[in-house]
């Protein structure tokens, strides 16, 4: 059975995956990078160190029951396909992927972390027919908050983004402020669902772009006033949801009513997902494929091998 290995070493998670093209299934392993309580992430040197420790363990686990044949290897080598897009943490994955390729004699294909997110979203949402077509992809995480016009082999053109704080950064800062560990997305999501509030927020775009720094300031003010943690979390998510909705309308008005896909760690949020499935008819990566993973990279390696 021809199988394809994917490796992704982002600033949040160590990931590896195998895609079996015969059964059209993905098996993947991933582990968050350890962050000390109260801190908001890792230095790149620390991320590289932890990937170096974690990736061999995950690969060993991934291959423990594997009896197939690896036909090709895929790896993420940069955050996105844009000039100057670079993070040292991806070198750990590249080093491992090049070693596997050299040892097996199999081809190695490089992709961006962002392309992996988009492909994982297409796969898990059941919308792989969009590959090669034009569609909107929203990549919403701690590292980026972008609306993209995607065409061809997941070639992405930036439509709009956050001009300051990224959505995932806002969520993590609010969660850490409330005493939760980093990354705090799942805790903010769970708390927000307990709130009986629904906030109406006025956000103005600048040429389609948004600013999200205001949400952190407002949430901190709510915290200092002693407002309920669940209401603070709900406000945070309603703010982000409003900004993304306005960007989505901007994209549709400028480029037409194209299909829309959401990916990235923030998009595993239940409140935003349910609202946008209803109001925008959008497709979403399932929660396990929303956060950082190597499944999309393995799937892209298969796609590239067919060319």
C-alpha positions in Angstrom: 0.0 0.0 0.0 1.5 3.4 -1.0 1.7 5.6 2.0 3.0 9.2 2.5 4.8 10.6 5.5 4.2 14.2 6.6 6.2 16.1 9.2 5.4 19.5 10.7 7.3 21.3 13.5 5.5 24.6 14.2 6.0 27.0 17.1 3.2 25.2 19.0 3.3 21.5 18.1 5.4 18.6 17.0 3.5 16.6 14.4 3.9 13.6 12.1 1.4 11.7 10.0 1.0 8.9 7.5 -1.6 9.0 4.7 -2.6 5.7 3.2 -3.8 6.4 -0.3 -5.5 2.9 -0.7 -7.8 3.3 2.3 -7.9 7.2 2.2 -7.1 7.4 5.9 -4.7 9.4 8.0 -2.9 8.3 11.2 -1.2 11.1 13.0 0.7 11.8 16.2 1.3 15.2 17.7 2.4 16.8 20.9 2.3 20.4 22.2 5.5 22.0 23.0 5.8 22.6 26.8 5.3 26.1 27.9 5.7 27.2 31.6 2.6 28.4 33.4 2.0 32.1 32.9 4.1 32.4 29.8 2.8 33.1 26.3 4.9 30.9 24.1 8.5 29.8 23.5 11.7 31.3 22.1 12.7 29.7 18.8 15.7 28.1 20.4 13.6 26.4 23.0 11.1 25.3 20.3 13.9 23.7 18.3 15.2 21.9 21.4 11.7 20.5 22.3 11.1 19.4 18.7 14.4 17.6 18.7 13.3 15.7 21.8 9.7 15.1 20.8 9.8 14.2 17.1 11.8 10.9 17.5 9.3 9.8 20.2 6.3 10.6 18.0 7.9 9.0 14.9 8.6 5.8 16.9 5.0 5.7 18.0 3.6 6.4 14.5 5.6 3.6 13.0 5.1 1.1 15.8 2.3 -0.7 14.0 3.1 0.4 10.4 3.7 -2.4 7.9 3.3 -0.5 4.7 5.7 1.3 2.4 6.5 5.0 2.4 6.3 6.3 -1.2 7.2 9.9 -0.5 7.9 12.3 2.3 6.4 15.8 2.8 7.6 18.5 5.2 6.7 22.0 6.1 9.7 24.3 5.8 8.2 27.8 6.5 5.1 29.4 8.0 3.8 30.4 4.6 4.8 30.9 1.0 5.8 34.5 1.2 9.1 36.4 0.9 10.8 36.5 4.3 8.6 33.8 5.8 10.9 31.8 8.1 11.1 30.3 11.5 14.0 28.1 12.8 11.6 25.6 14.4 10.7 24.2 11.0 14.4 23.2 10.4 13.9 20.4 12.9 11.3 18.8 10.7 13.2 19.5 7.5 16.3 17.8 9.0 14.3 14.7 9.9 12.5 14.6 6.6 15.7 14.9 4.6 17.2 12.1 6.7 14.3 9.8 6.0 14.3 10.6 2.3 18.1 10.0 2.1 17.8 6.6 3.9 14.8 5.4 1.9 15.6 6.9 -1.5 12.1 8.3 -1.6 11.3 11.8 -2.9 10.9 14.7 -0.5 8.4 17.5 -1.1 8.4 20.8 0.7 5.3 22.8 1.6 4.4 25.7 3.9 2.8 25.2 7.2 -0.2 27.2 6.0 -0.6 24.9 2.9 -0.7 22.0 5.3 -3.5 23.7 7.3 -5.6 24.3 4.2 -5.2 20.8 2.9 -6.1 19.3 6.3 -9.2 21.5 6.3 -10.2 20.3 2.8 -9.7 16.7 3.8 -11.5 16.7 7.1 -14.4 18.9 5.9 -15.1 16.6 2.9 -14.3 19.3 0.4 -11.3 18.0 -1.4 -13.0 18.7 -4.7 -12.0 22.4 -4.1 -8.3 21.5 -4.6 -7.3 23.1 -7.9 -10.3 25.5 -7.8 -10.7 29.1 -6.5 -11.9 29.4 -2.9 -11.4 31.5 0.2 -9.3 30.0 3.0 -9.2 31.6 6.4 -6.1 30.6 8.5 -6.8 31.7 12.0 -4.2 30.8 14.7 -1.7 32.2 17.1 0.8 32.9 14.4 -1.5 34.4 11.7 -5.0 35.7 11.1 -5.4 35.8 7.3 -8.1 35.6 4.6 -6.6 34.1 1.4 -7.8 33.6 -2.1 -6.6 30.1 -3.0 -6.2 28.7 -6.5 -4.3 25.9 -8.3 -2.0 23.8 -6.0 -3.0 25.8 -2.9 -1.3 29.0 -4.2 -2.6 31.6 -1.8 -3.1 35.3 -2.3 -3.5 37.5 0.7 -6.9 39.3 0.8 -6.9 40.6 4.4 -5.4 40.1 7.8 -5.2 41.4 11.3 -2.9 44.4 11.4 -1.8 43.9 15.0 -2.7 41.1 17.4 -3.5 37.7 15.9 -6.7 35.9 16.9 -4.9 33.1 18.6 -2.7 35.5 20.5 -5.8 37.3 21.8 -7.4 34.1 22.9 -4.2 32.8 24.6 -3.6 36.1 26.4 -7.1 36.2 27.8 -6.9 32.5 28.9 -3.5 33.0 30.6 -4.8 36.1 32.3 -7.6 33.9 33.7 -5.0 31.4 35.0 -5.1 28.8 32.3 -2.0 27.2 30.7 -0.7 28.2 27.2 -2.1 27.5 24.7 -5.5 28.4 26.3 -7.9 28.1 23.4 -9.8 25.0 24.6 -10.3 26.6 28.1 -11.6 29.9 26.6 -13.9 27.9 24.4 -15.3 25.8 27.2 -15.8 28.8 29.5 -17.5 30.9 26.8 -20.1 28.2 26.2 -21.2 28.6 29.8 -22.0 32.3 29.3 -25.6 33.4 28.6 -24.3 36.6 27.0 -24.0 37.5 23.3 -22.1 40.7 22.6 -22.8 43.0 19.7 -19.5 44.6 18.8 -18.8 47.4 16.3 -15.6 46.8 14.3 -14.4 48.8 11.4 -12.2 47.4 8.7 -9.3 49.2 7.0 -9.2 48.1 3.4 -10.6 44.7 4.5 -8.1 44.4 7.4 -9.0 44.3 11.1 -7.3 45.2 14.4 -7.6 42.9 17.3 -5.6 44.5 20.0 -8.8 46.1 21.4 -10.2 42.7 22.5 -7.3 42.2 24.9 -7.7 45.6 26.4 -11.4 45.2 26.9 -11.1 41.7 28.4 -8.5 43.0 30.8 -10.8 45.8 31.9 -13.6 43.3 32.4 -11.3 41.1 34.5 -10.3 44.0 36.7 -13.9 44.9 37.2 -14.5 41.4 38.5 -16.8 40.2 35.6 -17.4 36.5 35.2 -14.6 34.6 33.4 -17.2 32.9 31.1 -18.5 36.4 30.0 -14.9 37.6 29.4 -14.3 34.6 27.2 -17.5 35.1 25.4 -16.7 38.7 24.7 -13.3 37.7 23.4 -14.8 35.1 20.9 -17.6 37.4 19.9 -15.1 40.1 19.1 -13.0 37.8 16.9 -16.1 36.3 15.3 -17.4 39.7 14.3 -14.0 40.7 12.8 -13.8 37.5 10.8 -17.4 37.8 9.6 -16.8 41.3 8.3 -13.7 40.2 6.5 -15.6 37.3 4.9 -18.3 39.7 3.6 -15.5 42.0 2.3 -13.9 39.0 0.5 -17.2 38.0 -1.1 -18.0 41.5 -2.2 -14.6 41.9 -3.8 -14.0 38.5 -5.4 -17.4 36.9 -5.6 -19.4 34.2 -3.8 -16.7 31.6 -3.7 -16.6 28.5 -1.3 -15.1 29.3 2.1 -12.9 27.1 4.3 -11.7 27.9 7.9 -8.6 26.3 9.5 -6.1 27.0 12.3 -6.3 26.4 16.0 -8.8 29.1 16.7 -11.2 27.6 14.3 -11.7 24.5 16.5 -13.9 26.9 18.5 -17.4 25.6 18.7 -19.2 29.0 18.9 -17.5 30.4 15.9 -17.8 27.2 13.9 -21.6 26.9 14.5 -22.2 30.5 13.6 -20.3 30.5 10.4 -21.6 27.2 9.2 -25.1 28.8 9.5 -24.4 32.3 8.2 -21.6 31.8 5.7 -22.1 28.2 4.7 -18.4 27.7 5.4 -16.5 24.5 5.7 -14.4 23.8 8.8 -11.6 21.4 9.6 -12.7 19.1 12.3 -11.1 20.0 15.7 -8.3 17.4 15.5 -7.3 18.8 12.1 -7.9 22.5 13.0 -4.9 22.8 15.3 -1.4 22.3 14.1 -1.0 18.8 12.5 1.1 17.0 9.8 -1.9 15.3 8.1 -2.2 18.1 5.5 1.5 17.8 4.7 1.2 14.0 4.2 -1.9 14.5 1.9 0.0 17.1 -0.1 2.9 14.8 -0.6 0.5 12.3 -2.1 -0.9 15.0 -4.4 2.6 16.1 -5.5 3.6 12.5 -6.2 0.7 12.2 -8.8 2.1 15.1 -10.9 
